[in-house]
Amino acid sequence: MRITRRNTLSMLFCLLAGVLVLANPARAENPFAEVKVVLQISDPNPFKQTLVLNVANNLLKAYGPDKVDVEIVAFGPGLRLMFADNVNKGRIASLASNGVSFSACSNTMRNMGKKLGHPPELTENAKVVPAGVVRIIDLVKQGYVLVKP
Amino acid sequence: MKSIYKRTILSAACAAALGGITPSVHAANWLMLQGTEPAGAAARAKVWGFIQPEFQRTDDTKLEAGPWSGQSAIFNQMRPDLKSSEGFNVLRARLGVRGEGMPLDPKVNYFLLAEFGNNGITRQGGGSVKLTDASVTFNHIPGARVRVGVFKTPGSEEGLQAIHVFDYINFTNVTNGLLLERFFDTDGSDTYVTPAGNSGAGGSANRPNGPVSAFRDQGIQVFDTFKKGDWEHSYALMVGNGNGITRGDNDNNYETYLYWSSEKVFGGKGPRRDGWKLFAWYQDGKRTLDAYWDAAAGEFSVQDGEFDRTRYGIGTTFRKDKWRAAAEYIVADGVIFNGTDGGAVPGAAANGPGTTASFNVEPEGEADGWYVHGGYAVTNALELDVRYDVYNRMTDVANKERKFDTLTLGAQYFFNKKSRLILNYEIRNAEAPNLADDHNANKILSGMDNRIAAQVLVIF
């Protein structure tokens, strides 16, 4: 490949972008988001499941998926939202395809597993984090706005 | 410019993608709505219910002919008391709990409902509160959910649908006569053979031995729904006692229920979603009478008699935007509820000596009927409805055949999504088609009044 000034600039740009992504390992999907929001669901009320998904959807509609970074963190009774057979799994998949992240609390999974006799099966769109509340604190430190619908 | 172009493309793509985010549709058919909970999103115990206070009125035209001439006609009295032609009544007041008993396990859910109102459920069989539904559903086997307990049987749309979204106040004649089953110990013929001295007002009237079926039975049901594109295909197989609610089995015979429906879903969710549904159903079993008129022997038998009872039907429903429609055809063979002697109120003494009016059952009769319904939502708050129904009772015996037809004009005013006022005016007719116009049967039936009814319905 012939090295030109233009190619050099492009490579430098990609390298810089890569460094930015590595510097923020928690949120690699959308490093250029102008608005960053973490949504907490920890409530047993089933209506809250619909509400938190609606809020995520509304954020995407308001800012556009390329301008907003949304992560839903579930712990405690709210973890049911991310169960594999949850009735909202279709909505979760759609939101995930538009960049919304779903984080499931490992501590909650362990406690639920004791009651169920096996760990709960989660939707493939959820990623497990060590502790839901710690995840929220970390995201807030990174500039995320915490919203608990 | 290029950047703007790319952003526009990106925005359009995002908009298209977001447009594809459809709200989750809780399985929106009666089998699923009543038998399952939204997996992983149901409450441990969701308290709910509804109240239906109402007013009904007829002109109270008296019986024109027959042994009870001049007395009250049963068809002009308010149910369930049958003591007045007009008045107020809290027809239904139901309180229930449903959900997932252990929210961590969405594979098991339950449904509990009790009736506190004044109707055929609570009026008969003692007590003022009756359990109408108590069931548990197991959702472990894909394609074969299992529901056990007492619950609505898979069958006619009018019976299977949730009563709190019913567009009218009174059931059609055919549903009331053939499917809202009354259970009797005898066929009612004994009042005619009882010596006069033993039969007085109310003394030996044949009455139901407990609550009406309320379109329910105790048993086990296997069911599920399968989605293919816009279509939902559902099935149900059930085996039950064939003995309604609040009682166990009485004859070691089981009732078999089969149900199928296919619905093209237009949109929405819940009991009022838009769609076009086709359905068919079948139920078959036996009923045991402790005593009955044995036509072959020409005598009144006091030995237990078992009689086949079969019902089946086919129908369709349609709901889209402002339009609603439904139609159903129902056929019955055996154990036909045949009204009362002379059209009188059960327990009424005849003008002459010796006879008390009773409810009657024709163990080996046949019947059929149908209805069509249409509705239009004039505004979000006002819906107009019209329904025409026909019921042909005892079609296998010419002189016993009776034909009932009713044209119901209705209006519903929605205060909000869960509170509404229903107004109905029923233009009612009945005749004995194979008897002369001046026959007593036709004189009696010509006294069937039109009926007005108003009902407030609040769901909570």
Interface residues (C-beta under 8 A of the other chain):
Chain A: P44 N45 P46 Q49 T50 N57 L60 K61 G64 P65 D66 P77 R80 L81 F83 D85 N86 V87 N88 K89 G90 R91 S94 L95 S97 N98 M112 K115 L116 P120
Chain B: L10 S11 C14 A17 L18 G20 I21 T22 P23 S24 H26 P38 A39 G40 A41 A42 A43 R44 P103 L104 D105 P106
